[in-house]
Amino acid sequence: MSLQLDHKRFHRRLRYLANHWKNDAELFQNIDAIALVIGDDDYENPYRKTVTLQTWLLGFPVFQMMILMMILIQKDKITFICSHKKADIIETLKQGEKQFPIEIIRRGKNIDENVPIYQSMIKDLAKKRVGVVVKDKFIGKNVEEWKKACAKYDSSFEEHDISAAIASCLATKDEEEVKNIRTAAKISSNMMENFFITEMSTIIDEEKQVTNDKLSDLTENALEDPKMSKRIRFPPEVDNKDDIDWCYTPIVQSGGKFDLRPSATSNDEPLYPGAIICSIGVRYKYYCSNIVRTFLIDPSKIQEKNYEFLLEVQNRVLDNIRDGVKIRDVYQKAMALIKSKRPDLEKHFTKSIGSGIGIEFREPTYVLNAKNQRELKSGMVLNVSVGFSDLENPKSSDERGKIYALCIVDIIRVTNEAPFVMTDCSKKLNKISYFFDDDKEDAPSASSSRAATDSSSKAASSSSKVRGVSTRNSDPVAKTAILRSKLRNEDQDDEPREHKRREHQKELFTRKMEEGLARFTTGGEGGNNEQQAVFRKFESYRSEARLPREVRQLKIIVDKKHDSIILPMYGMAVPFHISTLKNASKSDEGDFVMLRLNFITPGQAGGKREDMPFDDANATFVRALTYRSADTHRMAEIYKNITDMKKEATKKEAERREMADVVEQDNLITVKGRRPLRLPDVYVRPQTDSKRLPGELEIHTNGLRYQSIRSDSSFNVLFSNVKHLFFQPCDNELLVLIHIHFKNPILIGKKKIKDIQFYREASDNQFDETGNKRRRHLYGDEDELQSEQEERRRRANLNKEFRHFAEKIAEASDSRIELDIPFRELGFQGVPFRSNVLLQPTTECLVHLADPPFLIISLSEVELAHLERVQFGLKNFDMVFVFKDLSRTPVHINTIPMSQLDNVKDWLDSVEVVFTEGPVNLNWSMIMKTVNEEPAEFYRNGGWSFLGGGEDAEDDEDRSESGSEYAASDFEEESSSDNDSEVNSAESDGSESEEYSESEEEGEDWDELEDKARKADERKLKRNGDYETAAPQKKQRR
């Protein structure tokens, strides 16, 4: 069976090329035809523009089995000249709708006999402009035939180079191309993270003598070794592993000899434990990818500083890559950052910061340098490379470590907003730094100073513990040549850590004060007019003609249709809208009934609506009206109608305010041409049906669709309204779930929803094994062990399935959504609502997702965190989050164990959140009311400094002794602390007794315990009378 080509893709791309040619004739040099003559394969130079265009059209290059081939493209047809076998394959392109005309000319094996078949073609090209790729020089039999035919038939056509036009046509990638590059990037990232990093760290740790090129060969062979497939973890998109190939041999550089060009090679010198640069590039279906990481072994302070600045430069480059931006502007902005902050590194910066990438590893037309004036377009894929070369490390004692280089390379896709990074391998400092220096074991002070990192390193360090990567602060399970200290003074490192944290908090507090002053001073972005109350006009009737006819009788009329009360006043019927009524009261006085109507007016003391805006507060208002009548039955009916209408109006107003921030979503664009990705048998929270029924979650072009078994209970979630996307595995949990937190609430049915959760139960309660045949042969431990193994396997499969689907959601959103996973190891207990739950930090939030009500606090929205009840003797403390939106109510998390205090402080400091602490609870409603009245004046007068922020420990103690005007009363504080101390003391007593009993059981046998028990009984009998008299006294003292 002959090879089948994708005819739809061929004709679609060929029409795209023809349209590009017609619409931009000047770019194509006003040519009349394109001639591509492809000869034998050149293994030394696989990336040629001619082969690139051919691969783009056919799906693979024509080498070896399809060696002799010539393509001639005209505006109205495409002609292939090839051997008979290749012609049979090309024949498969002649099918489908909207075909591009194809002509196939078969050639034989004799060169002289094949020359005449080119005569008609050369005749058609006479005196015409023909586009060729000048730099591509092939050898082969078909090339000789073409040259002989041109010489024999006197070719008179003009050749013009169209390399730039082909590059422009292929620069913007379609969805299939992006998918292939993304898969290649995943493979490159997995090779770096799952193979090279482990091998490199093991070699350095065990001090093996392995050369750079030997490590490069090990990495190259691992991709082809079927035993390594499980370790490398190929993406599920890979259908056939034969589609995977190397773009180039992996490059490993160390020992002071570095070359940051893509053409660099590994040398035969031993791997040196200093700066190590590894470059890995994998092709998938002929589409290239590239990733480069620098690893630092025992880095000095200046090396760490330079690497962190390199990360800052890369972030600046990525921030400026957008649709429509000129390439030179991206390079110049990166260079401007270097000149302003680190001018000493300007001469060490690379001359280019990458290039376009696709079928060609390096697209010369789109090199990212200071001279390229071409514009970036959405859909382009770039190989972004930043680096510093020839850097000096004067502290190195070895000549090989005195010169080093730093380089980071990632594959990104250009979009209209932030670019999408396809390579996924951590590049944070604490992830690429390794410490193996044994001399530091004898120098505790040096090791403690080196272990201190800045805030960004702490955040990454916390995440590295979760992921299990061996870095500077990795857990003891990881491989390391450093032994943990066994000395008694090992806790002395806590003091410099506390000092460093305090200094960092001072910097954060100062920066927060400056931001607050800039935000709320006159002319700033956030003045005092945030969320000001807006005057609402109420209209009962547009004209007198619309008044009911009953008004002529000058009676009190309750008009429910217009939400108004018509009252007779001085011979006139005056309507009042129900919203202006504060309340109504009725009282009996003998035979008469008094009906009093109170209205909302400015300056009412103690009123709930004293802040209600008025169009003109100085106008004359009617505060109250009183009517007296002898018709008690009618007045009772009027009073009832008024109160009912007021209740209805209050209910509508509450619903209006509740739904004020609800947004109406756009229409969902469904996937066409294929089935959407689906996650079956998932439940949703909050529950949309009266009964709990499973459904399917589908990924479409611009959002998600949940379809329950009942067709009337489906809803859509658009990517544009998703603020956070979480995946929580079922490890130590009953559910595996995907949680979505919205930017603005939406309506699902009649419910206002800010969070939606899709989950599946992980417990085995739903699996009934009573009728299983294997239970007849397995009993006791064997059966229990097998069931445990099945449950672990089921949980692992659930985690894999849900995580893979969550990653697909993030990919489908075009980098607008990032997947976040809670770090359970960093979690702590607390009471955000009414129950004690586990609160887990993520990269961007603090969350509780296990059960409703859910808690999601975005750290980017937090102004500061205040720790309350932090004092000696208490076993719990509270935490209050104040938001940058000062009108938002602070969030309280109560009853956090005091044992978690240092962990909470470290976490807050690592994520750049300012925190303060105090011994008492504060009245935050009064504090926020004061702050919102004059926020600019609040920040001028010191802002949050009254909480103790930015001060030394001595100042904090003085402030805590003096107290605060916002502190709760002494009685409340004492009572709460007493209650807590009583509860906690009871708990501690119980725990101490348990510990005591355990220690007794471990150290003594039964005879000794019986002797002690007998002696204790004798003592109790002797002083039994003392207990009876002492018990009430003790109770009375308590």
Residue pairs with C-beta under 8 A, 6 or more apart in sequence:
2 88
2 89
2 92
3 89
3 92
4 92
5 58
5 59
5 89
5 90
5 92
5 93
6 59
7 92
7 93
7 94
7 95
7 96
7 99
8 96
9 59
9 176
10 57
10 58
10 59
10 93
11 93
11 96
11 98
11 99
11 100
13 56
13 57
14 57
14 78
14 100
15 98
15 100
16 169
17 57
17 73
17 169
18 75
18 100
20 165
20 168
20 169
21 28
21 75
21 165
22 75
24 165
24 168
27 164
27 165
27 168
28 131
28 162
28 165
29 129
29 131
29 160
29 161
29 162
29 165
30 129
31 129
31 130
31 131
31 160
31 162
32 74
32 75
32 125
32 128
32 129
32 130
33 72
33 73
33 74
33 75
33 125
33 128
33 129
33 130
33 131
34 71
34 72
34 73
34 74
34 130
34 131
34 132
34 162
35 70
35 71
35 72
35 73
35 125
35 130
35 131
35 132
36 50
36 53
36 54
36 70
36 71
36 72
36 73
36 132
36 133
37 50
37 70
37 138
37 142
37 143
37 146
38 50
38 51
38 54
38 62
38 69
38 70
38 71
38 138
38 142
39 67
39 68
39 138
39 139
39 140
39 141
39 142
39 143
40 63
40 67
40 138
40 139
40 140
41 61
41 63
41 64
41 67
42 48
42 138
47 359
47 360
47 361
47 362
48 133
48 135
48 136
49 133
49 135
49 136
49 163
49 166
49 167
49 360
50 133
50 136
50 138
51 61
51 136
52 166
52 170
52 358
52 359
52 360
53 166
53 170
54 61
54 62
54 71
55 61
55 286
55 359
56 170
56 359
59 285
59 286
60 286
61 286
62 69
62 82
62 86
65 85
66 82
66 83
66 85
66 86
66 89
67 140
67 142
68 82
68 83
68 86
68 107
68 140
68 141
68 142
69 80
69 81
69 82
69 83
69 86
69 142
70 80
70 81
70 82
70 142
70 146
71 78
71 79
71 80
72 78
72 79
72 81
72 121
73 79
74 124
76 101
77 100
77 101
77 102
77 103
78 100
78 101
78 102
78 103
79 102
79 103
79 104
79 105
79 121
80 86
80 87
80 90
80 102
80 103
80 104
80 105
81 105
81 107
81 117
81 118
81 121
81 142
82 90
82 104
82 105
82 106
82 107
83 106
83 107
83 108
83 109
84 106
87 104
87 106
90 102
90 104
91 104
93 102
94 102
105 117
107 114
107 117
107 142
107 145
108 114
111 141
111 144
111 145
111 148
114 145
115 145
115 148
115 149
115 152
116 149
118 145
118 146
118 149
118 150
118 153
119 149
119 153
122 149
122 150
122 153
122 155
122 157
123 153
125 155
125 157
126 155
126 156
126 157
127 156
127 157
128 157
128 158
129 157
129 158
129 160
130 157
130 158
130 159
130 160
131 159
131 160
131 161
131 162
131 165
132 159
132 160
132 161
132 162
133 161
133 162
133 163
133 166
134 159
134 161
134 163
135 161
135 163
149 155
163 364
163 365
164 365
167 356
167 363
167 364
167 365
167 366
168 365
170 358
170 359
170 363
171 356
171 358
171 363
171 365
171 366
171 377
171 380
172 377
172 378
172 379
172 380
173 181
173 358
173 379
173 380
173 381
173 413
174 379
177 287
177 358
177 381
178 379
178 381
178 413
179 237
180 284
180 285
180 286
180 287
181 284
181 287
181 288
181 289
181 357
181 358
181 381
181 411
181 413
181 422
182 422
182 811
183 235
183 237
183 238
183 284
184 282
184 283
184 284
184 287
184 288
184 289
185 289
185 291
185 411
185 422
185 423
185 424
186 235
186 237
186 422
186 424
187 232
187 234
187 235
187 238
187 244
187 282
187 284
187 289
188 280
188 281
188 282
188 289
188 290
188 291
188 411
188 423
189 291
189 423
189 424
189 425
190 232
190 233
190 234
190 235
191 219
191 222
191 223
191 232
191 250
191 280
191 282
192 278
192 280
192 291
192 293
192 425
193 425
193 426
194 231
194 232
194 233
195 219
195 222
195 228
195 231
195 232
196 215
196 219
196 250
196 278
196 280
197 295
197 469
199 215
199 218
199 219
200 215
200 271
200 276
200 278
200 295
201 434
201 470
201 479
202 208
202 479
203 210
203 215
203 271
204 271
204 273
204 297
204 434
204 436
205 436
205 479
205 480
205 481
209 270
210 270
210 271
211 267
211 268
211 269
211 270
211 271
212 252
212 253
212 254
212 255
212 266
212 267
212 268
212 269
212 270
212 271
213 252
213 265
213 266
213 267
213 268
215 252
215 266
215 271
216 249
216 250
216 251
216 252
216 266
219 250
219 252
219 278
219 280
220 246
220 249
220 250
222 228
222 231
222 232
223 232
223 244
223 246
223 282
229 241
234 241
234 244
236 804
238 244
238 284
243 284
243 285
244 282
244 283
244 284
245 282
245 283
246 281
246 282
246 283
247 281
247 282
247 283
247 288
247 289
247 290
247 361
248 262
248 279
248 281
248 361
249 265
249 266
250 266
250 278
250 279
250 280
250 281
251 264
251 265
251 266
251 277
251 278
251 279
252 266
252 271
252 276
252 277
252 278
253 259
253 264
253 266
253 267
253 276
253 277
253 278
253 405
254 269
254 271
254 272
254 273
254 274
254 275
254 276
254 277
254 400
255 267
255 269
255 270
255 271
255 272
255 274
255 400
255 401
256 272
256 274
256 399
256 400
256 401
256 402
256 403
256 404
257 267
257 269
258 275
258 277
258 389
258 390
258 403
258 404
258 405
260 277
260 350
260 385
260 387
260 389
260 405
260 407
262 279
262 290
262 361
262 362
264 279
272 398
272 400
272 401
273 297
273 298
273 436
274 296
274 297
274 298
274 393
274 396
274 398
274 400
274 401
274 404
275 294
275 295
275 296
275 297
275 299
275 303
275 401
275 404
275 405
275 406
276 294
276 295
276 296
276 297
277 292
277 293
277 294
277 295
277 405
277 406
277 407
278 292
278 293
278 295
279 290
279 291
279 292
279 409
280 290
280 291
280 292
281 288
281 289
281 290
281 291
281 361
282 288
282 289
283 289
286 359
287 358
287 359
288 357
288 358
288 359
288 360
288 361
289 357
289 411
289 422
289 423
290 357
290 361
290 383
290 409
290 411
290 423
291 409
291 410
291 411
291 423
291 425
292 385
292 407
292 408
292 409
293 408
293 425
293 427
293 432
294 307
294 405
294 406
294 407
294 408
294 432
295 432
295 433
295 434
296 303
296 304
296 307
296 432
296 433
296 434
297 434
297 435
297 436
298 434
298 435
298 436
298 437
299 307
299 433
300 393
300 395
300 396
302 393
302 395
303 391
303 393
303 404
304 429
304 433
306 345
306 388
306 391
306 406
307 406
307 429
307 432
308 429
308 454
308 456
309 341
309 342
309 345
310 386
310 387
310 388
310 406
310 408
311 408
311 427
311 428
311 429
312 337
312 341
313 334
313 337
313 338
313 349
313 386
314 384
314 386
314 408
314 410
316 333
316 334
316 337
317 330
317 333
317 334
317 353
317 384
317 386
318 384
318 412
318 418
318 419
318 421
319 418
320 329
320 330
320 333
320 334
321 330
321 376
321 382
321 384
321 412
321 414
321 419
322 376
322 414
322 415
322 416
322 417
322 419
323 376
323 377
323 378
323 414
323 415
323 416
324 375
324 376
324 377
325 375
325 376
326 372
326 373
326 374
326 375
326 376
327 366
327 367
327 368
327 369
327 372
327 373
327 374
327 375
327 376
328 369
328 370
328 371
328 372
328 373
330 353
330 368
330 376
331 352
331 353
331 368
331 369
331 370
331 372
332 370
334 349
334 353
334 386
335 346
335 349
335 370
338 345
338 346
338 349
339 346
345 388
345 391
348 388
348 389
348 390
348 391
349 386
349 387
349 388
350 385
350 386
350 387
350 388
350 389
351 369
352 367
352 368
352 369
352 385
353 368
353 369
353 384
353 385
353 386
354 367
354 368
354 382
354 383
354 384
354 385
354 409
355 362
355 363
355 364
355 366
355 367
355 368
355 382
355 383
356 362
356 363
356 365
356 366
356 367
356 380
356 381
356 382
356 383
357 363
357 381
357 382
357 383
357 411
358 381
361 383
362 383
365 374
366 372
366 374
366 380
366 382
368 382
368 384
376 382
376 414
377 414
378 414
378 415
378 416
379 413
379 414
380 413
380 414
381 411
381 412
381 413
381 414
381 422
382 411
382 412
382 413
382 414
382 419
383 409
383 411
384 409
384 410
384 411
384 412
385 407
385 408
385 409
386 407
386 408
386 409
387 405
387 406
387 407
387 408
388 405
388 406
388 407
389 405
390 403
390 405
391 403
391 404
391 405
391 406
392 402
392 403
393 401
393 402
393 403
393 404
394 402
396 402
408 427
410 421
410 422
410 423
411 421
411 422
411 423
412 419
412 420
412 421
412 422
413 419
413 420
413 422
413 815
415 814
415 815
417 815
417 816
418 815
419 815
420 814
420 815
421 815
426 432
426 460
426 464
426 469
428 456
428 457
428 460
429 453
429 456
429 457
429 460
430 453
430 457
430 460
430 461
430 464
430 471
430 472
430 473
431 460
431 464
431 469
431 471
432 471
433 471
433 472
434 470
434 471
434 472
435 450
435 472
435 480
435 482
436 480
436 481
436 482
438 481
438 482
440 446
440 447
440 450
440 482
441 447
441 482
441 483
441 485
444 485
444 487
444 489
444 490
444 492
444 493
447 493
448 492
448 493
448 496
448 497
449 496
451 472
451 473
451 493
452 496
452 497
452 500
453 461
453 472
453 473
454 504
455 504
455 909
455 910
455 911
455 912
456 910
458 906
458 909
458 910
459 910
459 911
459 912
461 471
461 472
461 473
461 910
462 823
462 826
462 841
462 906
462 907
462 910
463 823
463 843
464 471
464 473
464 474
465 473
465 474
465 475
465 825
465 826
466 823
466 824
466 825
466 826
468 474
468 475
468 477
468 478
469 478
470 478
470 479
470 480
474 480
476 484
484 490
501 905
501 906
501 909
502 952
502 953
504 909
505 909
505 914
505 915
505 949
505 950
506 950
508 912
508 913
508 914
509 914
509 944
509 945
509 949
509 950
510 950
512 863
512 864
512 914
512 943
512 944
512 949
513 939
513 943
513 944
513 945
513 950
516 935
516 939
516 943
517 936
517 939
517 940
518 524
519 525
519 526
520 526
520 527
520 528
520 935
520 936
520 938
520 939
521 936
522 936
526 935
527 936
528 934
528 935
528 936
530 885
530 886
530 887
531 887
533 611
533 612
533 613
534 613
535 613
535 614
535 615
536 579
537 615
538 577
538 579
538 580
539 577
540 559
540 562
540 563
540 564
540 575
540 576
540 577
541 547
541 562
541 564
541 575
547 566
547 573
547 575
548 557
548 559
548 566
550 557
551 557
551 566
551 573
554 568
554 571
554 573
555 568
556 565
556 566
556 567
556 568
556 595
556 627
556 638
557 565
557 566
557 573
558 565
558 566
558 638
558 641
558 642
558 645
559 565
559 566
559 575
560 641
560 645
562 575
563 577
563 578
563 579
563 645
563 649
564 575
564 576
564 577
564 578
565 575
565 576
565 578
565 581
565 597
565 642
565 645
566 573
566 574
566 575
566 576
567 573
567 574
567 575
567 576
567 597
567 625
567 627
568 574
569 625
576 597
576 599
578 645
578 646
578 649
579 649
579 653
580 599
580 600
581 597
581 598
581 599
581 600
581 642
581 646
582 598
582 599
582 600
582 604
582 607
582 609
583 598
583 646
584 595
584 596
584 597
584 598
584 639
584 642
584 643
584 646
585 595
585 596
585 598
586 593
586 594
586 595
586 596
586 635
586 636
586 639
587 593
587 594
587 596
588 594
588 632
589 628
591 630
591 632
592 628
592 629
592 630
592 632
593 628
593 629
593 630
593 631
593 632
593 635
593 636
594 626
594 627
594 628
595 626
595 627
595 628
595 629
595 635
595 638
595 639
596 624
596 625
596 626
596 627
597 624
597 625
597 626
597 627
597 642
598 623
598 624
599 621
599 622
599 623
599 624
599 625
600 607
600 609
600 612
601 621
601 622
601 623
602 614
602 617
602 621
603 610
604 610
627 635
629 635
658 752
659 747
659 752
661 744
661 745
662 744
662 745
662 746
662 747
662 752
663 721
663 744
663 745
663 746
665 703
665 716
665 718
665 721
665 746
666 702
666 718
666 720
668 700
668 702
668 703
668 705
668 716
668 718
669 700
669 701
669 702
669 703
670 676
670 700
670 701
670 705
671 699
671 700
671 701
676 698
676 699
676 700
676 705
677 698
677 699
677 805
677 808
677 812
678 696
678 697
678 698
678 699
679 696
679 697
679 698
679 738
679 758
679 801
679 802
679 805
680 694
680 696
681 694
681 696
681 760
682 694
682 695
682 696
682 697
682 758
682 759
682 760
683 692
683 693
683 694
683 695
683 758
683 759
683 760
683 761
684 695
684 706
684 708
684 756
684 757
684 758
684 759
685 756
685 757
685 759
685 852
686 748
686 751
686 753
686 756
686 852
688 708
688 713
688 715
688 748
688 749
688 751
689 708
689 710
689 713
693 708
693 709
693 710
693 713
694 708
694 709
695 706
695 707
695 708
695 709
695 713
695 714
696 706
696 707
697 704
697 705
697 706
697 738
697 758
697 805
698 704
698 705
698 706
698 707
699 805
699 808
699 809
699 812
700 812
701 812
702 718
702 719
702 720
703 716
703 717
703 718
703 719
703 720
704 716
704 717
704 740
704 809
705 714
705 715
705 716
705 717
706 714
706 715
706 716
706 717
706 758
707 714
708 714
713 749
715 748
715 749
717 740
717 742
717 746
717 756
719 812
719 813
719 814
719 816
719 817
720 816
721 742
721 743
721 744
721 746
722 740
722 741
722 742
722 743
722 813
722 816
722 817
723 741
723 742
723 743
723 858
724 739
724 740
724 741
724 820
724 844
724 845
724 856
724 858
725 738
725 739
725 740
725 741
725 806
725 809
725 810
725 817
725 818
725 819
725 820
726 737
726 738
726 739
726 740
726 741
726 819
726 820
726 821
726 822
726 842
726 845
726 847
726 849
727 737
727 738
727 739
727 802
727 803
727 806
727 819
727 820
727 821
728 735
728 736
728 737
728 739
728 821
728 822
728 849
728 850
729 736
729 798
729 799
729 802
729 803
729 821
730 736
730 762
730 795
730 798
730 799
731 795
731 799
731 824
732 824
733 762
733 850
734 761
734 762
734 763
734 850
735 759
735 760
735 761
735 762
735 850
736 759
736 760
736 762
736 795
736 798
736 799
736 802
737 757
737 758
737 759
737 760
737 802
737 849
738 757
738 758
738 759
738 802
738 805
738 806
738 809
739 755
739 756
739 757
739 758
739 847
739 849
739 854
740 755
740 756
740 757
740 758
741 754
741 755
741 856
742 753
742 754
742 755
742 756
745 752
745 753
745 754
746 752
746 753
747 753
748 756
755 854
755 856
757 849
757 854
760 798
760 802
762 794
762 795
762 798
764 787
764 790
764 791
764 794
769 775
769 787
775 783
778 786
806 819
807 819
809 817
809 819
810 817
810 818
810 819
818 843
818 844
820 842
820 843
820 844
820 845
821 842
822 840
822 841
822 842
822 847
822 849
823 840
823 841
823 842
824 838
824 840
826 840
826 841
826 903
826 907
827 838
827 839
827 840
827 841
828 838
828 839
828 896
828 897
828 900
828 903
828 904
829 836
829 837
829 838
829 839
829 895
829 896
829 897
829 900
830 836
830 837
830 839
830 879
830 893
830 894
830 895
830 896
831 837
831 893
831 894
831 895
832 839
832 848
832 855
832 891
832 892
832 893
832 894
833 853
833 855
836 895
837 848
837 850
837 851
837 855
838 848
838 850
839 846
839 847
839 848
839 855
839 893
840 846
840 847
840 848
840 849
841 847
841 907
841 911
844 858
844 859
844 860
845 856
845 857
845 858
845 859
846 855
846 856
846 857
846 859
847 854
847 855
847 856
847 857
848 854
848 855
849 856
855 891
857 881
857 891
859 911
859 913
861 883
861 884
861 885
862 881
862 882
862 883
862 884
862 913
863 882
863 883
863 884
863 886
863 914
863 944
864 882
864 913
864 914
864 915
864 916
864 944
864 947
864 949
865 879
865 880
865 881
865 882
865 908
865 913
865 914
865 915
865 916
866 879
866 880
866 882
866 915
866 916
866 917
866 918
866 922
866 947
867 877
867 878
867 879
867 901
867 904
867 905
867 915
867 916
867 917
867 918
868 877
868 878
868 879
868 880
868 917
868 918
868 920
868 921
868 922
869 876
869 877
869 878
869 919
869 920
869 921
869 977
870 877
870 901
870 917
870 918
870 919
871 919
871 960
873 977
873 981
874 898
874 977
874 980
874 981
874 984
875 897
875 898
875 980
875 981
875 984
875 987
875 988
876 894
876 895
876 896
876 897
876 898
876 980
876 984
877 896
877 898
877 901
878 892
878 893
878 894
878 895
878 896
878 921
879 892
879 893
879 896
879 904
880 890
880 891
880 892
880 893
880 922
880 924
881 890
881 891
881 893
882 890
882 924
882 928
882 944
883 890
883 891
886 928
886 931
886 932
886 935
887 932
889 928
890 924
890 928
892 924
896 904
905 915
908 915
909 915
914 944
914 949
915 949
916 944
916 947
916 948
916 949
917 948
917 956
918 947
918 948
918 959
918 960
918 964
919 960
920 963
920 964
920 967
920 968
920 973
921 967
921 968
921 972
921 973
921 976
922 964
922 966
922 967
922 968
923 966
923 967
923 968
924 966
926 966
927 966
930 938
931 938
945 951
946 964
946 966
948 955
948 956
948 959
948 960
951 959
967 973
1000 1009
